[in-house]
Amino acid sequence: MNSEELKNIQAPIKEKYREQPDAAIVTLKAQGKIGEGISCSVQTGKALVEAGLHPATGGSGMLACSGDMLLEALVACAGVTLSAVSTAIGVEIRDAAVKAEGDLDFRGTLGVSKEAAVGFKAIRLSFSLDSDATEEQLQTLAKLTERYCVVYQTLAKGVPMETVFSKQEVL
């Protein structure tokens, strides 16, 4: 896809959102079901993923770790955003690799230490590009990829969260 094709696809969508801002509000959903042992199956839309404990918390390593899945979502979103941004501004990227790494102190999630936070202490996102882009273009790609990547912005800024527990029959 080139810049013109992308703009042609997105132009009517952008116009609709300018005229009808409420039409741009979309609720994304994910659903899972508790499985055998300590696991949860999640339908991704393309496949069923079974998540379980990370080996550092007693898991076998045979099931997906939700922390890994979070980093995978960041990589996927950042990669798609980079591709869209580079296409939109006409910067050719012949190939690219996106990598996310996150540091966890498992003492927090295991309740071993109240001083150890539960969750990632730091996340690093890196891009390796095969491109003839200038340094200025790379800076623009970085700025726009960060700005428009949904997962990046959600993690970087944080969002209000609400949790509801209810008792009902699970289908």
C-alpha positions as CSV (number, residue, x, y, z in Angstrom):
1,M,0.0,0.0,0.0
2,N,1.3,3.5,-0.8
3,S,0.6,6.9,0.8
4,E,-2.1,7.8,-1.7
5,E,-4.0,4.5,-1.2
6,L,-3.8,4.8,2.6
7,K,-5.1,8.4,2.4
8,N,-7.9,7.4,0.1
9,I,-9.0,4.6,2.5
10,Q,-8.8,6.8,5.6
11,A,-10.1,10.1,4.2
12,P,-13.9,9.2,4.4
13,I,-13.4,7.7,7.8
14,K,-11.6,10.8,9.1
15,E,-14.3,13.0,7.6
16,K,-17.1,11.0,9.3
17,Y,-15.3,11.3,12.6
18,R,-15.0,15.0,12.2
19,E,-18.7,15.3,11.5
20,Q,-19.8,12.7,14.0
21,P,-17.3,12.5,16.8
22,D,-19.4,9.9,18.6
23,A,-19.0,7.5,15.7
24,A,-15.3,7.3,16.5
25,I,-15.9,5.9,20.0
26,V,-15.5,2.1,19.7
27,T,-15.5,-0.4,22.5
28,L,-12.9,-3.2,22.0
29,K,-13.5,-6.4,24.0
30,A,-11.6,-9.4,25.1
31,Q,-13.0,-12.4,26.8
32,G,-11.6,-15.4,28.5
33,K,-12.6,-18.5,30.4
34,I,-10.9,-20.0,33.4
35,G,-9.4,-23.4,32.4
36,E,-7.9,-26.5,34.0
37,G,-5.3,-25.9,36.7
38,I,-4.3,-22.3,36.9
39,S,-5.1,-21.1,33.3
40,C,-7.4,-18.9,31.3
41,S,-8.2,-19.3,27.6
42,V,-8.6,-16.1,25.7
43,Q,-10.1,-15.9,22.2
44,T,-7.9,-13.5,20.2
45,G,-10.1,-13.2,17.1
46,K,-7.5,-15.3,15.2
47,A,-6.7,-18.1,17.6
48,L,-7.4,-19.3,21.1
49,V,-4.6,-18.6,23.5
50,E,-4.3,-20.3,26.9
51,A,-2.5,-18.2,29.5
52,G,-1.1,-19.4,32.7
53,L,1.5,-18.7,35.4
54,H,5.0,-17.5,34.3
55,P,7.7,-20.0,35.4
56,A,9.0,-17.3,37.9
57,T,5.6,-17.8,39.7
58,G,5.4,-21.5,39.5
59,G,4.1,-22.0,35.9
60,S,5.4,-24.7,33.6
61,G,6.3,-22.4,30.8
62,M,3.9,-24.3,28.5
63,L,1.2,-21.7,28.6
64,A,1.3,-18.1,27.4
65,C,2.2,-15.5,30.1
66,S,0.0,-12.5,30.3
67,G,3.0,-10.2,30.8
68,D,4.4,-11.6,27.5
69,M,1.0,-11.0,25.9
70,L,1.0,-7.4,27.0
71,L,4.5,-6.9,25.4
72,E,3.3,-8.7,22.3
73,A,0.3,-6.4,22.0
74,L,2.7,-3.4,22.3
75,V,5.0,-4.8,19.6
76,A,2.0,-5.5,17.3
77,C,0.5,-2.1,17.8
78,A,3.8,-0.3,17.5
79,G,4.7,-2.2,14.3
80,V,1.3,-1.6,12.6
81,T,1.5,2.1,13.7
82,L,5.0,2.5,12.3
83,S,4.0,0.9,9.1
84,A,1.0,3.2,8.7
85,V,2.9,6.3,9.7
86,S,5.8,5.5,7.3
87,T,3.3,4.9,4.5
88,A,1.4,8.1,5.3
89,I,4.5,10.3,5.2
90,G,6.1,8.5,2.3
91,V,9.2,7.1,4.1
92,E,10.1,3.7,2.7
93,I,10.9,1.0,5.2
94,R,12.1,-2.2,3.4
95,D,12.1,-4.2,6.6
96,A,11.7,-3.6,10.3
97,A,11.9,-5.5,13.6
98,V,10.1,-4.3,16.7
99,K,11.2,-5.5,20.2
100,A,9.7,-4.9,23.6
101,E,11.3,-5.8,26.9
102,G,9.9,-5.3,30.3
103,D,11.3,-5.7,33.8
104,L,9.2,-7.4,36.5
105,D,10.0,-8.0,40.2
106,F,8.0,-11.2,40.9
107,R,8.3,-10.6,44.6
108,G,5.4,-8.2,44.2
109,T,3.0,-10.5,42.4
110,L,3.8,-13.4,44.8
111,G,3.3,-11.2,47.9
112,V,6.8,-11.8,49.1
113,S,7.6,-8.1,49.5
114,K,5.3,-5.2,49.9
115,E,8.1,-2.9,48.7
116,A,8.2,-4.7,45.3
117,A,5.6,-3.3,42.9
118,V,3.2,-5.6,41.1
119,G,3.6,-5.1,37.4
120,F,6.3,-3.9,35.1
121,K,8.9,-1.6,36.6
122,A,10.1,-0.5,33.1
123,I,9.4,-1.3,29.5
124,R,11.8,-0.7,26.6
125,L,10.5,-0.6,23.0
126,S,13.1,-0.6,20.1
127,F,12.9,-0.6,16.4
128,S,15.5,-1.8,13.9
129,L,14.8,-0.4,10.4
130,D,16.1,-1.2,7.0
131,S,15.5,2.2,5.4
132,D,17.2,5.1,3.7
133,A,15.4,7.5,6.0
134,T,17.3,10.5,7.1
135,E,17.9,11.2,10.8
136,E,15.1,13.8,10.7
137,Q,12.7,11.3,9.1
138,L,13.6,8.7,11.8
139,Q,12.8,11.2,14.5
140,T,9.5,12.0,12.8
141,L,8.7,8.3,12.6
142,A,9.5,7.8,16.3
143,K,7.5,10.8,17.4
144,L,4.4,9.8,15.3
145,T,4.6,6.1,16.1
146,E,4.7,6.9,19.8
147,R,1.8,9.5,19.4
148,Y,-0.5,7.2,17.5
149,C,0.2,3.8,19.0
150,V,-2.8,2.9,21.1
151,V,-1.1,0.4,23.3
152,Y,2.0,2.6,23.8
153,Q,-0.1,5.6,24.8
154,T,-2.3,3.5,27.1
155,L,0.8,2.1,28.9
156,A,2.6,5.4,29.0
157,K,-0.3,7.5,30.3
158,G,-2.3,5.0,32.2
159,V,-6.1,5.0,32.2
160,P,-8.8,4.8,34.8
161,M,-9.9,1.2,35.4
162,E,-12.9,-0.3,36.9
163,T,-13.4,-3.9,38.1
164,V,-16.7,-5.6,38.7
165,F,-17.3,-9.0,40.2
166,S,-20.6,-10.7,40.0
167,K,-22.0,-14.2,40.6
168,Q,-23.8,-15.7,37.6
169,E,-23.8,-18.8,35.5
170,V,-20.9,-18.9,33.1
171,L,-21.8,-20.2,29.6
